[in-house]
Amino acid sequence: MRTIESLGSLASRTVIVRCDLNVPLSDGRITDDGRIRASLATISELREAGAKIVLISHLGRPKGVPEAASSLRPVAERLSELLGAPVAFVAETVGPDAQSAVAALTDGDVVLLENLRFNPGETSKDPDERRAFAAQLAAYGDVFISDGFGVVHRAQASVTDLAELLPSAAGRLVAAELDVLRRLTEDPARPYTVVLGGSKVSDKLGVIAHLLDRVDTLLIGGGMLFTFLAAQGHRVAGSLLEEDQLDTVRGYLAQAEARGVRIVLPTDIVVAESFSADAAHEIVPADAIESSRFGASGIGLDIGPETAAAFAAIIAESATVFWNGPMGVFEMEAFASGTRTVARALTETDGFTVVGGGDSAAAVRALGFSDDQFGHISTGGGASLEFLEGAQLPGLEVLS
């Protein structure tokens, strides 16, 4: 994969950098700036090299039209604070204002253009429409650096087409993410444990299938655990259940047993009366969820303390740990304990620990942990999972 060094001297050259600045916002305020911080290494290096820097990114899922709630303006303000240098913001991606702002750049200057997805060409299924939008972006720069790992699994104008129109290379963030994922798949230190959570088992089918040949232990939590319990014949009351995946899960359980891979399921569950922060709740055995006082209407919202302790003990003995997906509804304090215990276990083990982006990254920060307490926090949940599934990622392929 081409790196920044392959582009030669970047002094006085205009460099377009595709970042992933898709941060969560609440009332226009950034609630987690992790992805902005992760982009600083490449941006700072380019500034020191005397490049003129044009940053492009998406935020949220606007449908090809501008919407105020998805503007990157707050990101420009936060990025300026973190860089300790002005970051100009232009309220368009292509047009006369953007052209003027780029033309005015001097060595070391940084400008951030508005949300790429305000233009329908960014995510269009029509390759000609994507390429036309990419060509408009390419006109701004001399070279292109791909540093948005969270989007490298997408064939989009700013990810794949732009990389084909200009001399291109991977930024430091993408290179670092790829190094970590290769470490997880090619020769991981053992014992190797993968912790999977999140709401749906269907989101993790590919990664489970691919990892069964590579890991020693799979720990299953989150909403997906109830499909595993149901596949073993247990009733799960009103908990999240994907009935169409039961046979698939039974197949994975059989394969794991045949290959000597441990799949560890919860032994106790926190069951609530309803899906709300102040709902009445109690701890019950995982094989008797309907024994709670809420009966068949109870909802499992977290792994129980016995399970959390067991997961922590396995993590403590592991040389490599990959974690993707919270253990429960961590946004509600009453159902955050399982996720907090798993996160703490990752910070205390001597092994190499990777938090797989998305909700997991948001969870560890929301629960008070810092990035440097883990071996690596990925910026791309979906991209990480697809890589671990063995998929070819178009945004990486185009840089090879």
C-alpha positions as CSV (number, residue, x, y, z in Angstrom):
1,M,0.0,0.0,0.0
2,R,1.3,3.4,-1.0
3,T,2.3,5.6,1.9
4,I,2.9,9.4,2.2
5,E,6.6,8.9,1.4
6,S,5.7,7.8,-2.1
7,L,4.3,11.2,-2.9
8,G,7.7,12.9,-2.6
9,S,8.1,16.4,-1.2
10,L,4.8,18.1,-0.4
11,A,6.1,21.5,0.3
12,S,3.9,24.2,-1.3
13,R,1.7,21.5,-2.9
14,T,-2.1,21.3,-2.3
15,V,-3.0,18.1,-0.6
16,I,-6.6,16.8,-0.4
17,V,-7.1,14.7,2.7
18,R,-10.1,12.4,3.0
19,C,-10.6,12.3,6.8
20,D,-13.4,10.5,8.8
21,L,-14.7,13.4,10.9
22,N,-18.1,11.8,11.4
23,V,-18.4,12.6,15.1
24,P,-21.5,12.4,17.2
25,L,-23.3,15.7,17.7
26,S,-26.0,16.8,20.3
27,D,-27.6,20.2,19.8
28,G,-24.7,21.2,17.6
29,R,-22.1,20.2,20.1
30,I,-19.5,17.4,19.6
31,T,-20.0,14.7,22.3
32,D,-17.0,12.5,21.3
33,D,-14.0,14.0,19.4
34,G,-12.1,10.8,19.1
35,R,-12.1,10.7,15.3
36,I,-10.9,14.3,15.1
37,R,-8.0,13.5,17.5
38,A,-7.2,10.4,15.4
39,S,-6.8,12.6,12.3
40,L,-4.3,15.0,13.9
41,A,-1.2,13.0,13.1
42,T,-1.5,13.2,9.3
43,I,-2.7,16.8,9.4
44,S,0.1,18.0,11.6
45,E,2.7,16.2,9.6
46,L,1.5,17.8,6.4
47,R,1.5,21.3,8.0
48,E,5.1,20.7,9.1
49,A,6.0,19.7,5.6
50,G,4.6,23.0,4.2
51,A,1.7,21.5,2.4
52,K,-1.5,23.4,1.6
53,I,-4.2,21.2,3.1
54,V,-7.8,20.7,2.0
55,L,-9.8,18.4,4.3
56,I,-12.9,16.6,3.2
57,S,-15.2,14.4,5.2
58,H,-18.8,13.4,5.7
59,L,-20.9,13.6,8.8
60,G,-24.1,11.7,9.4
61,R,-26.3,10.4,6.6
62,P,-27.8,13.3,4.7
63,K,-29.4,12.2,1.4
64,G,-27.5,14.3,-1.0
65,V,-28.9,17.7,0.1
66,P,-27.6,20.2,2.8
67,E,-29.0,19.9,6.3
68,A,-27.9,22.2,9.2
69,A,-27.7,19.3,11.7
70,S,-25.0,17.6,9.6
71,S,-22.8,20.6,9.0
72,L,-19.0,20.2,9.7
73,R,-18.7,23.7,11.1
74,P,-18.4,22.5,14.7
75,V,-15.7,20.1,13.6
76,A,-13.7,22.9,12.0
77,E,-13.9,24.8,15.3
78,R,-12.8,21.8,17.4
79,L,-10.0,20.9,15.0
80,S,-8.7,24.4,15.2
81,E,-8.5,24.1,19.0
82,L,-6.7,20.8,18.9
83,L,-4.3,21.8,16.2
84,G,-3.6,25.1,17.8
85,A,-3.9,26.8,14.4
86,P,-6.7,28.3,12.4
87,V,-8.9,25.9,10.3
88,A,-10.9,27.8,7.7
89,F,-14.4,26.4,7.0
90,V,-16.2,26.7,3.7
91,A,-20.0,26.0,3.7
92,E,-19.8,24.1,0.4
93,T,-17.9,21.3,-1.1
94,V,-17.7,22.5,-4.7
95,G,-18.4,26.0,-6.0
96,P,-16.9,29.4,-6.2
97,D,-16.5,29.9,-2.4
98,A,-14.6,26.6,-2.1
99,Q,-12.4,27.4,-5.1
100,S,-11.5,30.8,-3.6
101,A,-10.7,29.4,-0.2
102,V,-8.4,26.7,-1.7
103,A,-6.7,29.3,-4.0
104,A,-6.0,31.5,-1.0
105,L,-4.1,28.8,1.0
106,T,-0.5,29.4,1.8
107,D,2.0,26.8,3.0
108,G,0.8,25.1,6.2
109,D,-2.8,26.4,5.9
110,V,-5.8,24.2,6.5
111,V,-9.3,24.5,5.1
112,L,-12.2,22.1,5.8
113,L,-14.9,21.9,3.1
114,E,-18.6,21.2,4.0
115,N,-20.1,17.7,4.3
116,L,-19.4,15.6,1.2
117,R,-22.7,13.9,1.5
118,F,-24.6,17.1,0.8
119,N,-23.7,16.3,-2.8
120,P,-25.5,13.3,-4.3
121,G,-22.4,12.3,-6.3
122,E,-20.5,11.2,-3.2
123,T,-22.6,8.1,-2.5
124,S,-24.2,7.6,-5.9
125,K,-24.6,4.1,-7.3
126,D,-24.0,5.6,-10.7
127,P,-20.2,5.4,-11.3
128,D,-20.3,8.3,-13.8
129,E,-22.0,10.5,-11.3
130,R,-19.5,9.6,-8.6
131,R,-16.6,10.2,-11.0
132,A,-17.9,13.6,-12.0
133,F,-18.1,14.7,-8.4
134,A,-14.6,13.3,-7.7
135,A,-13.3,15.2,-10.7
136,Q,-14.6,18.5,-9.2
137,L,-12.8,17.7,-5.9
138,A,-9.6,16.6,-7.7
139,A,-9.4,20.0,-9.3
140,Y,-8.5,21.5,-5.9
141,G,-5.3,19.6,-5.4
142,D,-2.1,18.1,-6.6
143,V,-2.2,14.9,-4.6
144,F,-4.7,12.9,-2.5
145,I,-4.2,11.2,0.9
146,S,-6.8,8.7,2.1
147,D,-7.0,8.9,5.9
148,G,-10.6,8.1,6.7
149,F,-10.4,4.5,7.7
150,G,-14.1,4.4,8.7
151,V,-15.1,4.7,5.0
152,V,-12.5,2.5,3.2
153,H,-15.1,-0.3,2.9
154,R,-17.2,2.0,0.7
155,A,-16.9,2.6,-3.0
156,Q,-17.6,6.4,-2.9
157,A,-16.4,9.4,-4.8
158,S,-14.0,10.7,-2.2
159,V,-12.7,7.3,-1.2
160,T,-12.1,5.4,-4.4
161,D,-12.7,7.6,-7.5
162,L,-10.6,10.5,-6.1
163,A,-7.7,8.1,-5.4
164,E,-7.7,7.2,-9.1
165,L,-7.7,10.7,-10.3
166,L,-4.7,12.1,-8.4
167,P,-1.4,10.6,-7.1
168,S,-2.6,9.0,-3.9
169,A,-1.4,7.3,-0.7
170,A,-2.6,6.2,2.7
171,G,-2.4,8.6,5.6
172,R,-0.9,7.7,9.0
173,L,-4.3,6.8,10.5
174,V,-5.2,4.3,7.7
175,A,-1.7,2.8,7.8
176,A,-1.9,2.4,11.6
177,E,-5.3,0.8,11.5
178,L,-4.2,-1.7,8.8
179,D,-1.1,-2.6,10.9
180,V,-3.3,-3.4,13.9
181,L,-5.8,-5.4,11.9
182,R,-3.1,-7.5,10.3
183,R,-1.7,-8.1,13.8
184,L,-5.1,-9.5,14.7
185,T,-5.5,-11.8,11.7
186,E,-2.1,-12.9,10.5
187,D,-0.1,-14.0,13.6
188,P,-1.9,-12.9,16.8
189,A,-0.3,-13.7,20.2
190,R,-2.2,-16.4,22.0
191,P,-4.5,-16.9,23.9
192,Y,-6.6,-14.8,21.5
193,T,-10.0,-13.7,22.7
194,V,-12.7,-11.9,20.8
195,V,-15.5,-10.1,22.7
196,L,-18.6,-9.5,20.5
197,G,-21.6,-7.5,21.6
198,G,-24.0,-5.0,20.0
199,S,-27.7,-5.5,19.2
200,K,-27.8,-7.9,16.3
201,V,-26.1,-11.2,15.6
202,S,-26.7,-10.7,11.9
203,D,-24.3,-7.8,11.9
204,K,-21.5,-10.1,13.1
205,L,-22.1,-13.3,11.1
206,G,-19.3,-12.7,8.7
207,V,-16.7,-12.0,11.4
208,I,-17.8,-14.9,13.5
209,A,-17.4,-17.3,10.5
210,H,-14.0,-15.9,9.7
211,L,-12.7,-15.9,13.2
212,L,-13.6,-19.4,14.1
213,D,-10.4,-20.6,12.4
214,R,-8.3,-18.0,14.2
215,V,-9.3,-17.4,17.8
216,D,-9.2,-19.4,21.0
217,T,-12.3,-17.9,22.7
218,L,-15.4,-15.9,21.7
219,L,-17.2,-14.1,24.4
220,I,-20.8,-13.2,23.5
221,G,-22.7,-10.3,25.0
222,G,-25.1,-7.5,24.0
223,G,-28.4,-8.0,22.3
224,M,-27.0,-10.7,20.1
225,L,-26.6,-13.0,23.1
226,F,-30.3,-13.8,23.2
227,T,-30.2,-15.4,19.7
228,F,-27.4,-17.6,21.0
229,L,-29.4,-18.5,24.1
230,A,-32.5,-19.2,22.0
231,A,-30.4,-21.4,19.7
232,Q,-29.6,-23.5,22.7
233,G,-33.3,-23.9,23.5
234,H,-33.7,-21.2,26.2
235,R,-36.6,-18.8,26.3
236,V,-35.6,-15.1,26.3
237,A,-38.9,-13.4,27.1
238,G,-39.2,-10.0,25.4
239,S,-35.5,-9.6,24.7
240,L,-34.1,-8.9,21.2
241,L,-34.2,-12.1,19.1
242,E,-33.5,-12.8,15.5
243,E,-35.4,-15.9,14.9
244,D,-34.2,-16.1,11.3
245,Q,-30.6,-16.6,12.5
246,L,-31.2,-19.5,14.9
247,D,-30.0,-22.2,12.5
248,T,-27.0,-20.2,11.6
249,V,-26.0,-19.7,15.2
250,R,-26.5,-23.4,15.9
251,G,-24.1,-24.1,13.1
252,Y,-21.5,-21.8,14.6
253,L,-21.9,-23.4,18.0
254,A,-21.3,-26.9,16.4
255,Q,-18.3,-25.6,14.3
256,A,-16.7,-24.0,17.4
257,E,-17.0,-27.3,19.3
258,A,-15.5,-29.3,16.5
259,R,-12.6,-26.9,16.2
260,G,-11.9,-26.6,19.9
261,V,-12.9,-22.9,20.1
262,R,-14.7,-21.8,23.2
263,I,-17.9,-19.8,22.8
264,V,-18.7,-18.4,26.2
265,L,-22.3,-17.2,26.8
266,P,-23.6,-15.3,29.8
267,T,-24.7,-17.2,32.8
268,D,-26.8,-14.3,34.3
269,I,-28.7,-11.5,32.7
270,V,-30.0,-8.1,33.9
271,V,-33.7,-8.2,33.0
272,A,-35.8,-5.0,33.0
273,E,-39.5,-4.3,33.0
274,S,-39.2,-2.0,30.0
275,F,-36.6,-0.3,27.8
276,S,-36.0,2.8,29.9
277,A,-33.3,4.3,32.2
278,D,-35.4,4.0,35.3
279,A,-37.1,0.7,34.6
280,A,-37.4,-1.8,37.4
281,H,-34.9,-4.6,36.9
282,E,-33.4,-7.7,38.5
283,I,-30.7,-10.3,37.8
284,V,-31.7,-13.8,36.8
285,P,-30.0,-16.9,35.4
286,A,-29.4,-16.8,31.7
287,D,-31.3,-20.1,31.2
288,A,-34.3,-18.8,33.1
289,I,-34.9,-15.3,31.9
290,E,-38.7,-15.7,32.2
291,S,-38.3,-16.5,35.9
292,S,-38.0,-12.7,36.6
293,R,-41.0,-11.0,38.1
294,F,-41.6,-9.5,34.7
295,G,-42.3,-12.9,33.2
296,A,-42.5,-13.2,29.4
297,S,-42.5,-9.4,28.9
298,G,-39.1,-8.8,30.6
299,I,-36.3,-7.4,28.5
300,G,-32.6,-8.4,28.9
301,L,-30.6,-5.2,28.8
302,D,-27.2,-6.2,30.2
303,I,-25.0,-9.2,31.1
304,G,-25.1,-9.9,34.8
305,P,-22.2,-9.5,37.3
306,E,-21.3,-13.2,37.4
307,T,-20.9,-13.1,33.6
308,A,-19.0,-9.9,33.6
309,A,-16.5,-11.3,36.2
310,A,-16.1,-14.4,34.1
311,F,-15.4,-12.4,31.0
312,A,-12.9,-10.3,32.8
313,A,-11.1,-13.3,34.1
314,I,-10.7,-14.7,30.5
315,I,-9.6,-11.3,29.2
316,A,-7.0,-11.2,32.0
317,E,-5.4,-14.4,30.7
318,S,-5.4,-13.4,27.1
319,A,-2.4,-12.2,25.1
320,T,-4.6,-10.6,22.4
321,V,-8.1,-9.2,22.8
322,F,-10.4,-7.7,20.2
323,W,-13.7,-6.2,21.4
324,N,-16.5,-5.0,19.2
325,G,-20.0,-4.1,20.6
326,P,-21.1,-3.1,24.1
327,M,-22.4,-5.7,26.5
328,G,-25.6,-3.9,27.3
329,V,-27.4,-0.6,27.0
330,F,-24.5,1.3,28.3
331,E,-26.1,4.7,27.7
332,M,-28.4,3.9,30.7
333,E,-26.4,3.7,33.9
334,A,-28.5,0.9,35.3
335,F,-27.4,-1.3,32.3
336,A,-23.8,-0.1,31.9
337,S,-22.1,-2.4,34.4
338,G,-21.3,-5.2,32.0
339,T,-19.7,-2.9,29.4
340,R,-17.8,-1.1,32.1
341,T,-16.4,-4.3,33.6
342,V,-15.2,-5.5,30.1
343,A,-13.6,-2.2,29.4
344,R,-11.8,-2.1,32.7
345,A,-10.6,-5.7,32.1
346,L,-9.1,-4.6,28.8
347,T,-7.2,-1.8,30.5
348,E,-5.8,-4.1,33.2
349,T,-4.6,-7.0,31.1
350,D,-1.0,-7.2,29.9
351,G,-2.1,-8.4,26.5
352,F,-2.6,-6.4,23.3
353,T,-6.1,-4.9,23.3
354,V,-8.1,-3.5,20.4
355,V,-11.4,-1.7,20.8
356,G,-13.2,-2.1,17.4
357,G,-14.7,1.3,16.8
358,G,-18.3,2.4,16.6
359,D,-20.4,1.9,19.7
360,S,-17.5,0.3,21.6
361,A,-15.3,3.3,21.2
362,A,-18.1,5.6,22.2
363,A,-18.8,3.4,25.2
364,V,-15.3,3.4,26.7
365,R,-15.1,7.2,26.4
366,A,-18.6,7.7,27.8
367,L,-17.7,5.5,30.8
368,G,-14.7,7.5,31.6
369,F,-11.8,5.6,30.1
370,S,-9.1,7.2,28.0
371,D,-7.8,6.1,24.6
372,D,-4.3,5.5,25.9
373,Q,-5.6,2.8,28.3
374,F,-6.0,0.5,25.4
375,G,-3.6,-0.9,22.8
376,H,-5.7,0.6,20.0
377,I,-9.1,2.2,19.5
378,S,-10.3,1.8,15.9
379,T,-12.0,4.7,14.1
380,G,-13.9,2.3,11.8
381,G,-16.3,-0.2,13.2
382,G,-17.8,-1.4,9.9
383,A,-14.5,-1.3,8.1
384,S,-12.8,-3.2,10.9
385,L,-15.4,-5.9,10.9
386,E,-15.3,-6.3,7.1
387,F,-11.5,-6.6,7.2
388,L,-11.8,-9.3,9.9
389,E,-14.4,-11.0,7.7
390,G,-11.7,-11.3,5.0
391,A,-13.5,-8.9,2.7
392,Q,-11.6,-6.8,0.1
393,L,-12.0,-3.1,1.1
394,P,-12.2,-0.9,-2.0
395,G,-10.7,2.1,-0.4
396,L,-7.5,0.1,0.4
397,E,-7.4,-1.8,-2.8
398,V,-7.2,1.5,-4.8
399,L,-4.1,2.4,-2.8
400,S,-2.2,-0.8,-3.6
